Amino acid sequence: MAVFLGIALTCGLGVWQLQRAHERLARQARIDQWADAAPIQVGRAPLSLSAVAYHRVRVVGRFLPERAVYLDNRPHNGLPGFYVVMPLEIDGSGAPRYVLVNRGWLPRDLRDRTAIMPYPTPVGLVEVEGIARANPSRAFELGNGSPPGAAIRQNLDVAAYEKETGLTLQPFVIMQTSPLNDHLIRDWPKPTMDVARNYGYAAQWFGLALVLLLMSLRMAYKRGRAVIRSAEKTPNE
């Protein structure tokens, strides 16, 4: 029974990895499809994530540098660094509304991992273009994550940040692509980058399932042979 459970588990994990690969491929196909489309204008009216996810978007507003969050453990070309995520107050009439912008990658100060290297932030109204996504980047994290209010964190959830700060946010993050002469690097990884890894993991899980199946067949064969030999040795009544 344990062997069959192991086979079912490993096959299930293999199928899950294949699904992850297909999701990444489909996501990249949508991004490529919308790459040449006109950007969606983001204003103070609420927009749903489903309406803009992976679309090009454009917004005009003012950055709030005092609310910046730095996502740790985001290497670029082998160098350690942070993603700079900053709320932007959307310009317009009506009740204030904000949107989080992942402005780009900032190298870490190698002498002090908690120090933030200086970088310029435009003052006043700026126009930002980018790709709308559900989060600014996800990395593996142990425990309950960073405490609210921390400037340096591993991950950032839009809804949690909205509750933490009291800012009324659009339910997505803009991965900035437009230049602002701020010395930040905006070289966003494509969703398809990890597809080969997913296929590799799937092959490993299916391979392990095959090993377990062959082991179970071998064990069943040995038991069958033992039963036959025992029956042959038993005298006829």
C-alpha positions in Angstrom: 0.0 0.0 0.0 2.8 2.4 0.9 4.4 1.9 -2.5 1.2 2.7 -4.3 0.8 5.8 -2.2 4.3 6.8 -3.1 3.6 6.3 -6.8 0.5 8.4 -6.6 2.3 11.1 -4.8 5.2 11.3 -7.2 3.0 11.2 -10.2 0.9 14.0 -8.7 4.0 16.1 -8.1 5.1 15.5 -11.7 1.7 16.6 -13.1 1.9 19.7 -10.8 5.3 20.7 -12.3 4.0 20.2 -15.8 1.0 22.4 -14.9 3.4 25.1 -13.6 5.3 25.0 -16.8 2.2 25.3 -18.9 1.0 28.2 -16.8 4.3 30.1 -17.4 4.1 29.4 -21.1 0.5 30.7 -21.3 1.5 33.8 -19.2 4.3 34.6 -21.5 2.1 34.1 -24.5 -0.4 36.7 -23.1 2.5 39.1 -22.4 3.8 38.8 -25.9 0.2 39.1 -27.3 -0.3 42.4 -25.5 3.2 43.8 -25.9 2.2 45.9 -28.9 -1.2 46.9 -27.6 -1.8 50.5 -26.5 -1.2 50.8 -22.7 -4.2 51.0 -20.4 -4.5 54.3 -18.6 -4.6 53.8 -14.8 -6.5 56.5 -12.9 -8.1 56.9 -9.6 -11.1 54.8 -10.6 -10.6 51.2 -9.2 -9.4 48.6 -11.7 -9.6 44.9 -11.2 -6.5 42.8 -11.4 -8.1 40.5 -14.1 -8.7 43.5 -16.3 -5.1 44.6 -16.5 -2.9 41.6 -15.5 0.1 41.3 -17.9 -1.2 44.3 -19.9 0.9 47.4 -20.6 -0.3 50.2 -18.4 0.4 53.9 -18.0 -0.1 56.1 -15.0 0.6 59.7 -14.0 1.3 60.6 -10.4 3.8 61.4 -7.6 6.1 58.9 -5.9 6.1 58.5 -2.1 9.8 57.7 -1.4 9.2 57.7 2.4 7.0 54.6 1.8 9.5 52.7 -0.2 10.0 48.9 0.4 13.1 47.1 -0.6 12.7 43.4 -1.6 15.8 41.5 -0.5 17.5 38.6 -2.1 16.9 39.7 -5.7 20.2 39.0 -7.5 21.0 40.4 -10.9 23.8 38.9 -13.0 25.2 37.2 -9.9 25.2 40.4 -7.8 23.1 40.8 -4.7 20.5 43.6 -4.6 17.0 44.8 -3.9 13.9 45.5 -5.9 12.7 49.1 -5.1 8.9 49.1 -4.7 7.3 52.5 -4.1 3.7 53.7 -4.0 2.7 56.4 -6.4 -0.2 58.7 -5.7 -2.3 58.7 -8.9 -3.0 62.2 -10.3 -6.6 63.1 -10.8 -9.8 64.2 -9.1 -11.8 62.4 -6.5 -10.6 60.4 -3.5 -6.8 59.7 -3.4 -5.8 56.4 -4.8 -2.3 54.9 -5.1 -0.6 52.1 -7.1 2.6 50.2 -6.2 5.4 50.5 -8.7 8.4 48.1 -8.8 10.9 50.7 -10.0 13.8 48.4 -10.6 16.9 46.7 -9.2 19.3 48.4 -6.9 22.7 46.8 -6.0 23.3 46.1 -2.3 26.0 47.8 -0.3 28.5 45.0 0.2 29.8 46.5 3.4 26.4 46.7 5.1 23.6 44.5 3.9 21.0 46.7 5.6 22.3 50.0 3.9 20.4 51.3 0.9 22.6 52.7 -1.9 21.5 56.2 -2.9 19.3 56.6 -6.0 17.3 59.5 -7.3 13.5 59.7 -7.1 11.7 62.2 -9.4 9.9 65.1 -7.6 6.5 66.1 -8.8 4.4 64.5 -11.5 5.9 61.7 -13.5 4.5 59.4 -16.2 5.3 55.7 -15.6 4.7 52.9 -18.0 5.0 49.2 -17.3 3.4 45.8 -17.0 0.6 45.1 -14.5 1.2 42.1 -12.3 -0.4 40.7 -9.1 2.8 41.2 -7.1 6.2 42.9 -7.4 8.1 39.6 -7.3 7.9 36.5 -5.1 10.8 34.8 -3.4 11.0 31.8 -1.1 10.3 32.8 2.5 10.4 31.0 5.8 8.1 31.8 8.7 5.6 34.6 8.8 7.6 37.0 6.7 8.9 40.5 7.6 7.2 42.6 10.2 4.9 45.4 9.0 6.6 48.7 8.5 10.0 47.1 7.8 11.8 48.8 4.9 13.7 45.7 3.8 11.5 42.6 3.3 11.5 39.4 1.4 8.1 39.8 -0.2 5.3 42.3 -0.4 1.6 41.6 -0.6 -0.6 44.4 -2.1 -3.6 43.9 0.2 -1.4 43.5 3.3 0.5 46.7 2.4 -2.8 48.6 1.9 -4.0 47.5 5.3 -0.6 48.4 6.9 -0.3 51.9 5.4 -4.0 52.9 5.1 -3.3 53.8 1.4 -6.1 53.0 -1.0 -4.3 50.9 -3.6 -5.1 49.6 -7.0 -5.0 45.7 -6.7 -1.9 45.3 -8.8 1.8 46.3 -9.1 3.3 48.1 -12.1 6.6 46.6 -13.2 8.1 49.8 -14.6 9.6 49.7 -18.0 9.8 53.4 -18.9 13.2 55.2 -18.2 13.4 57.8 -15.5 17.1 58.4 -15.3 17.2 56.9 -11.8 20.1 54.4 -12.3 17.8 51.5 -11.5 17.9 48.4 -13.6 14.6 47.2 -15.1 15.5 43.8 -16.6 12.5 41.8 -15.5 12.8 38.0 -15.8 10.3 36.4 -18.1 7.8 33.9 -16.7 9.2 31.3 -19.1 12.7 31.4 -17.6 11.9 28.6 -15.1 10.0 26.3 -17.6 13.0 24.1 -18.2 13.4 23.7 -14.4 9.7 22.7 -14.1 10.2 20.1 -16.9 13.3 18.8 -15.2 11.5 18.5 -11.8 8.6 16.7 -13.6 11.0 14.2 -15.2 12.5 13.5 -11.8 9.2 12.9 -10.1 7.9 10.7 -13.0 11.3 8.8 -12.9 10.9 8.2 -9.2 7.4 6.9 -9.8 8.7 4.5 -12.4 11.4 3.3 -10.0 8.8 2.7 -7.3 6.6 0.8 -9.8 9.4 -1.4 -10.9 10.3 -2.1 -7.3 6.7 -3.1 -6.5 6.6 -5.4 -9.6 9.9 -7.0 -8.5 8.6 -7.5 -5.0 5.3 -8.9 -6.3 7.3 -11.3 -8.6 9.4 -12.5 -5.7 6.4 -13.1 -3.5 4.7 -15.0 -6.3 7.8 -17.2 -6.9 8.0 -17.8 -3.1 4.3 -18.9 -3.0 4.9 -21.2 -6.0 8.0 -22.8 -4.5 6.2 -23.3 -1.2 3.3 -25.0 -3.0 5.7 -27.3 -4.9 7.4 -28.4 -1.6 4.1 -29.1 0.1 3.3 -32.9 -0.2 0.0 -33.8 -1.8 -2.7 -34.9 0.5 
